[in-house]
Amino acid sequence: MKGLPKYLNTAQDFNNAHALALSGDDSMRQAMIAHWQALLNSDQVWVFQKAVGKDFAPGEGEKVMSDEKDEAVHSLFRPVDNPESRMRQLGLSAETIKVRIAELGGE
């Protein structure tokens, strides 16, 4: 096999690909960092909280989005933990993934 596997379906697949990336070139490391980052990004989802005015200032960790069809409609969203995230399905923690990213030279 050449390079990283196309599909990573289990925690062991991720660990094996991680070991392969550690011994590979920079492009392989960057690809594995992207895989780890995708797991980390799946841990939270944005959930609608309420409709807000155009001049509403969101708090830390919040975002305001306008409706695609009606620019006058604004909604407040907050991130919440996603209990069905891929990371949790694989039994991995955010701390473990951050360590793996750092081992590959990522941030």
C-alpha positions as a printed Julia matrix, in Angstrom:
107×3 Matrix{Float64}:
   0.0    0.0    0.0
   1.18   3.49  -0.8
   0.26   6.43   1.44
  -2.57   6.63   3.94
  -5.64   4.4    3.69
  -8.59   5.97   1.91
 -11.02   5.04   4.68
 -10.38   5.17   8.42
 -13.26   3.34  10.09
 -11.97   2.38  13.54
  -9.79   3.9   16.24
  -7.15   1.3   15.32
  -7.27   2.47  11.69
  -6.55   6.0   12.89
  -3.69   4.8   15.12
  -2.15   2.74  12.31
  -2.41   5.63   9.86
  -0.91   7.95  12.49
   2.12   5.66  12.87
   2.48   5.53   9.09
   2.28   9.34   8.85
   4.96   9.74  11.53
   7.38   7.78   9.33
   6.19   9.41   6.09
   6.75  12.69   4.29
   5.24  16.08   5.07
   2.24  15.65   2.76
   1.31  12.44   4.57
   1.62  14.22   7.93
  -0.6   17.07   6.71
  -3.2   14.61   5.44
  -3.27  12.83   8.8
  -3.55  16.14  10.65
  -6.6   16.88   8.48
  -8.13  13.51   9.45
  -7.55  14.18  13.17
  -8.87  17.75  12.83
 -12.06  16.5   11.13
 -12.7   14.24  14.13
 -12.14  17.14  16.5
 -14.45  19.41  14.49
 -17.28  16.87  14.65
 -17.46  17.08  18.44
 -19.69  20.15  18.52
 -22.65  21.31  16.46
 -24.23  24.75  16.13
 -27.76  24.89  17.55
 -30.3   27.65  16.96
 -31.07  29.61  20.13
 -33.31  32.51  19.09
 -34.05  35.12  16.46
 -32.14  38.35  17.06
 -31.98  41.83  15.59
 -29.53  42.97  12.95
 -27.4   44.88  15.46
 -27.21  42.08  18.04
 -23.65  41.53  19.32
 -22.96  37.82  19.9
 -21.16  36.71  23.03
 -18.03  34.61  23.16
 -18.52  31.31  21.35
 -21.75  32.43  19.7
 -22.42  33.41  16.11
 -25.18  35.29  14.33
 -26.19  34.25  10.83
 -28.6   35.84   8.41
 -31.14  33.88   6.4
 -30.09  33.13   2.81
 -33.5   34.12   1.45
 -34.23  37.06   3.74
 -31.25  39.15   4.85
 -33.45  40.87   7.47
 -33.82  37.62   9.48
 -30.94  36.97  11.9
 -30.49  33.95  14.14
 -28.25  33.3   17.15
 -26.42  29.96  17.29
 -24.39  28.4   20.12
 -22.12  25.36  19.96
 -23.2   22.3   21.96
 -21.55  18.93  22.44
 -22.54  16.38  19.84
 -23.1   13.05  21.64
 -23.13  11.23  18.28
 -19.89  12.69  16.95
 -17.51  10.41  15.09
 -14.86  11.1   17.73
 -17.12   9.77  20.5
 -18.23   6.8   18.4
 -14.59   5.78  18.08
 -14.03   6.21  21.83
 -11.46   8.99  21.41
 -11.1   12.15  23.49
 -10.31  15.68  22.36
  -7.14  15.63  24.45
  -5.89  12.47  22.75
  -6.53  13.94  19.32
  -4.77  17.19  20.19
  -1.71  15.2   21.34
  -1.73  13.23  18.07
  -1.93  16.46  16.05
   1.0   17.91  18.02
   3.05  14.73  17.41
   2.63  15.33  13.68
   3.78  18.92  13.99
   0.34  20.54  13.84
  -1.14  23.1   16.18
